Amino acid sequence: MIEFDHVCKTYDRSTDRETKAVRDISLKIEKGEFVFIVGNSGSGKTTLIRLLLKEIDATSGNIRVGDTDITGMKRKMIPRYRRRLGVVFQDFRLLKDKNVYENVAFAQRVVVTPIREIRKRVPEVLSMVGLSSKYKSLPSQLSGGEQQRVAIARALVNRPEILLADEPTGNMDPGNAWQIMKLLEEINRMGTTVVVVTHSKEIVDRMKKRVITMKHGVIVNDKEESGYGNED
Ligand SMILES: Nc1ncnc2c1ncn2[C@@H]1O[C@H](COP(=O)(O)OP(=O)(O)OP(=O)(O)O)[C@@H](O)[C@H]1O
């Protein structure tokens, strides 16, 4: 369902050397998989996510998502493609002046969902992430773990095929981080493909999922249901 075929990404720094962030990566992630991407800072993890989001284009190689070849996708097709993806970031990226309900509903308004569908789906996803009672709270009134659960609800409300999470537990204590991981696992169990970038060795070891380890832009390890790759 996600396929990288000899993908390279070189960032062009006009004032400095070019950076080969991703070098000749070939990779397959099946529909319904749960995959961790790990590796040192600068190894190319976020670049992989940004390539998938079509925020940046591959310098060479091909990327397919389902039966869509996103490599040469026309600009005007990108918004529709992105609706198939849900994204969660380390810093939550919630709208500060909107409450929990509005933050989640806003993601639906952007894709022009009928009001009655929004009224049905927003409470459903808030219940799923355990935040039904806090729907009127502002992000500033929530803990980091709760804010991330709002961000996950927002990512899920459009029923994406794939959930991409870039360091979703980066700023959390171990208890909250574990709760978020269990939530992502639950979402995966319900059929969504989940790709998580993380630095947390503890989490990766405990979750027992496939782990792709990157180093200097290449995949140095790809293990099914194993612990963190020790490639350093
Ligand atoms: N927009 C950019 N312009 C130029 N170079 C970039 C850009 N974004 C990333 N890089 C470089 O590409 C390489 C890979 O970066 P990337 O962000 O993918 O790594 P990462 O594994 O996600 O790191 P981290 O764990 O610190 O987030 C690094 O050397 C980085 O400096």
Ligand as a Chemical Component Dictionary entry (heavy atoms), coordinates in Angstrom:
data_LIG
# 
_chem_comp.id                   LIG 
_chem_comp.type                 NON-POLYMER 
_chem_comp.pdbx_formal_charge   0 
_chem_comp.three_letter_code    LIG 
# 
loop_
_chem_comp_atom.comp_id 
_chem_comp_atom.atom_id 
_chem_comp_atom.alt_atom_id 
_chem_comp_atom.type_symbol 
_chem_comp_atom.charge 
_chem_comp_atom.model_Cartn_x 
_chem_comp_atom.model_Cartn_y 
_chem_comp_atom.model_Cartn_z 
_chem_comp_atom.pdbx_ordinal 
LIG N1  N1  N 0 14.492 21.822 4.350  1  
LIG C1  C1  C 0 15.740 21.340 4.413  2  
LIG N2  N2  N 0 16.747 21.937 3.739  3  
LIG C2  C2  C 0 18.002 21.451 3.780  4  
LIG N3  N3  N 0 18.366 20.361 4.486  5  
LIG C3  C3  C 0 17.411 19.724 5.190  6  
LIG C4  C4  C 0 16.045 20.183 5.203  7  
LIG N4  N4  N 0 15.317 19.360 5.998  8  
LIG C5  C5  C 0 16.181 18.420 6.465  9  
LIG N5  N5  N 0 17.427 18.641 5.990  10 
LIG C6  C6  C 0 18.616 17.807 6.250  11 
LIG O1  O1  O 0 18.317 16.489 5.808  12 
LIG C7  C7  C 0 18.839 15.522 6.718  13 
LIG C8  C8  C 0 17.696 14.628 7.208  14 
LIG O2  O2  O 0 16.784 15.414 7.955  15 
LIG P1  P1  P 0 15.448 14.828 8.598  16 
LIG O3  O3  O 0 14.710 15.974 9.190  17 
LIG O4  O4  O 0 14.741 13.986 7.605  18 
LIG O5  O5  O 0 16.045 13.895 9.750  19 
LIG P2  P2  P 0 15.334 13.204 10.996 20 
LIG O6  O6  O 0 15.826 11.813 11.018 21 
LIG O7  O7  O 0 13.867 13.400 10.922 22 
LIG O8  O8  O 0 15.930 14.036 12.221 23 
LIG P3  P3  P 0 15.287 14.399 13.650 24 
LIG O9  O9  O 0 15.213 13.097 14.400 25 
LIG O10 O10 O 0 16.273 15.356 14.235 26 
LIG O11 O11 O 0 13.945 15.015 13.389 27 
LIG C9  C9  C 0 19.548 16.307 7.814  28 
LIG O12 O12 O 0 20.902 16.356 7.505  29 
LIG C10 C10 C 0 18.916 17.677 7.729  30 
LIG O13 O13 O 0 19.829 18.676 8.141  31 
# 
loop_
_chem_comp_bond.comp_id 
_chem_comp_bond.atom_id_1 
_chem_comp_bond.atom_id_2 
_chem_comp_bond.value_order 
_chem_comp_bond.pdbx_ordinal 
LIG N1  C1  SING 1  
LIG C1  N2  SING 2  
LIG C1  C4  DOUB 3  
LIG N2  C2  DOUB 4  
LIG C2  N3  SING 5  
LIG N3  C3  DOUB 6  
LIG C3  C4  SING 7  
LIG C3  N5  SING 8  
LIG C4  N4  SING 9  
LIG N4  C5  DOUB 10 
LIG C5  N5  SING 11 
LIG N5  C6  SING 12 
LIG C6  O1  SING 13 
LIG C6  C10 SING 14 
LIG O1  C7  SING 15 
LIG C7  C8  SING 16 
LIG C7  C9  SING 17 
LIG C8  O2  SING 18 
LIG O2  P1  SING 19 
LIG P1  O3  DOUB 20 
LIG P1  O4  SING 21 
LIG P1  O5  SING 22 
LIG O5  P2  SING 23 
LIG P2  O6  DOUB 24 
LIG P2  O7  SING 25 
LIG P2  O8  SING 26 
LIG O8  P3  SING 27 
LIG P3  O9  DOUB 28 
LIG P3  O10 SING 29 
LIG P3  O11 SING 30 
LIG C9  O12 SING 31 
LIG C9  C10 SING 32 
LIG C10 O13 SING 33 
# 
